[in-house]
């Protein structure tokens, strides 16, 4: 989990240097990041299902090898397009690691400690996200851009040794139901997700005819995918799974919350530099507070979910996020950096609590043969939220700032844009909160309906009549 998140964040800081090295425009260089994210998004559900079929430990070890070899190829790439191709292969390895790591937690960790384990995964993901920019800056300054990718080679080797030594062997059970890999469904889902992700990322948020065409293709592909899955003898995603309101609620909430967390990364740099007047280095330190708080809160959040139950902690985490977004929506610039950091701490700590509880609840009652695909769907919903947040919330911010070029906007316009954007963010989290409350009430009603009716106590036996 640490390696896959580090692979995302460490490359961003190197984009200006890579643009100079390869003498390429930003529109080309940004594919170093997009290729990695697109690979993860398009295959993460499929690799989870493949792990269910052929063995999670076996596929996880292969994914670590692929990630490590691709990291070496990235570091040795002589041209930009070979680097982008190697990054796509690295993203495929990262998708395997992300999906199967969560699935293996559901398989190997006792149910009473699942929340703590999910919290630890959230901590490692946050550490990778926070460590990337600072570590990447040091590596570029000291060893050059190739070190951004080569540093993951020894880490990948270490991960392989630890996984090979400590993860339990796969239990090969015959698939009596004739289960096999759904190739048609996999291709349709990959093409659909690729079209959606491209529509939300190219042209940097300005929607034109190409974006509309890609979104239309994604909608058409989604319809074909549902049709194919309803007829497949061994579908990639069993549509009956969505009859479980708890799983559907978990996926929708994850997408909404991830959209909001991306908002802090999209809007934060502009607000801190243009509205509050911070230098870029100081703004980077302030932004790193969010991942740091998420890293520190991950394990305690998981323990709280284990102790007090996932429904309560899901609601508590979402309430905290609504409060933090509302603070930023109402906060005047006079509160300065301390006010921004205080609200950011509330948002990220609420997110850590929500994520640990939501993932624990989603994986709690999953059948063993479906853990990989459910884990992949959780990661997919998160990735789709991040991609949508970068595009949609960035567009909301630009529109609310009423400025064509946001980099030249004055402080008042940026502050207004920030308040409007986080008002929208608070409404999105409030929607997730309503879904969580409805799911909690529905689960309580189902439990009450399934409970056998209480019997009336039997009347005490009357003593025999002596005169009878």
Secondary structure, DSSP 8 states (H G I E B T S, - for coil): -HHHHHHHHHHHTTHHHHHHHTT--HHHHTHHHHHHHHHHHHHHHHHHHHHHHH-HHHHHHHHHHHHHHHHHHHHH-SSHHHHHHHHHHHHHHHHHHHHHHHHHHHHHS-GGGHHHHHHHHHHHHHHHHHHHHHHHHHHHHHH-TTHHHHHHHHHHHHHHHHHHHHS--------TT-----HHHHHHHHHHHHHHHHHHHGGGG---HHHHHHHHHHHHHHHHHHHHHHH-TT-SS-GGGGGSHHHHHHHHHHHHHHHHHHHHHHHHHHIIIIIS---HHHHHHHHHHHHHHHHHHHHHHHHHHHHH-HHHHHHHHHHHHHHHHHHHHH--GGGHHHHHHHHHHHHHHHHHHHHHHHHHHHHHT--GGGHHHHHHHHHHHHHHHHHHIIIIIHHHHHHHHT-SSGGG--HHHHHHHHHHHHHHHHHHHHHHHHHHHHHHHHHHHHHHHHS--------------TT-
